[in-house]
Amino acid sequence: MRKRLDCCGRWIVWFCFMVSPAVAQKTTVAPVEGAKLGETKNVHQCGNLFLAGQPTEEDFANLRQNGVTRIITLRADSEIDFDEAAKSKAAGLEFVSMPIDSPDAITDDFLGELRKLLSDKGKPTLLHCGSANRVGAVWMAHRVLDEGVDLETALAEAKEVGLRSEAMESRVKEYIVQQSTNSIGEQSVNPGINDRFLDPALDIKEWVERFEVESREVFGNRDRVLAAMQLKPGMIVADVGAGTGAFTRVFSKAVGPEGWVYAVDISPKFLEHISSKSAEENLGNVSAVFGSAKSINLPPASVDVIFICDTYHHFEYPESTLASINKALKPGGVLVLIDFERIPGKSREWTLSHVRAGKDVFRQEVEAAGFALLEEVKVEGFEENYFLRLQKR
């Protein structure tokens, strides 16, 4: 089995968000490990950053000896029975107070400022609250958005650190999604098309019933699609816009234990479902990857084949997304594009209103992003869909 890409989880985000194969060099971020700072409870260390519960009065005098130069507390003064600011000053430590008294206090601006502080690697820092519950929550946002760690790994780390509040977890996840989908520069070609997939209340059962039904053309012909994919054991595949993971699971078995499948999606709910189904079916070669509106968030030259099925028309920023796809493919890597035929006067009204362009336009966009068409595969059973195989130039 190849080495894992992350330290303990399943979601991967590559921002330049279970586990991975040969691309174990995903990023150089330090791991989170248990540590000790005097009598301070629940201490973890990541590089020169300590994450902990409340330090004792006595520990403040010793923090400097452990290399700490800055204290960031997430506790309000009313929670502490001694003057922490004075203790920090006496110990020669910089002191920053950013209290969190409820999930509502974790605003976008608050997290933005705190992330800036945590990203300052020149100042060895102790970030603490009472038990490390709040520390775990903000750690997740920093880890994903600033250090390129996958969301599920960051969540696992956060819980190891001390996160227990579901409300704080939910708030930070919402923030991460928002930040990762904020786009500047390139204009969306279809604003809002993915809003329903970002809804925290998304009903997985509803989408499984819609996506994994024999009457859906691509699902009903999944065996023929798999045959046309020409996958081999040991290959690394990315299922982009994986949805409920129907093809992810098919690919997992096709590439075998020495291969790997990245299930990329922008929906945390879909990714949670994929992770749980992978665990349930003992698919140890699947990574649920948190993609953004502009990037599939995979390491450069890490994938043999990228599969986009009935999802390309959901790309709000196709130019940026295709650039990330091209970058993620190995030299000579293959992109498989399946989408709906959109032919005025012939296609269904749903297709004409929902899919923004036809095959020729999509093909031109993909070719302009550095791909060459190898062939259009005629898949038996396809009436509404087409199958294009392209290669990275």
Buried (B, 14 or more C-beta within 10 A) or exposed (E): EBEBBBBBBBBBBBBEBBBBBEBEEBBEBBEBEEBEBBEBBBBBBBEBBBBBBBBBEEBBBBBEEBEBBBBBBBBEEEBBEEEBBEBBBEBEBEBBBBBBEEBEBBEEEBBEEBBEBBEEEEBBBBBBBBBBBBBBBBBBBBBBBBBBBBBBBBBBBBBBBBBBBEEBBBBBBBBBBEBBBEBEEBEBBBEEBBEEBBEEEBEBEEBBEEBBEEEBBBBBBBEBBBBBBEBEEBBBBBBBBBBBBBBBBBBBBBBBBBBBBBBBBBBBBBBBBBBBBBEEEEBEBBBBBBBBBBBBBBBBEBBBBBBBBBBBBBBBBBBBBBBBBBBBBBEEBBBBBBBBBBEEEEBEEEBBEBBBBBBEEBBEBBBEBBBEBEEBBEBEEBEBBBBBBBBBE
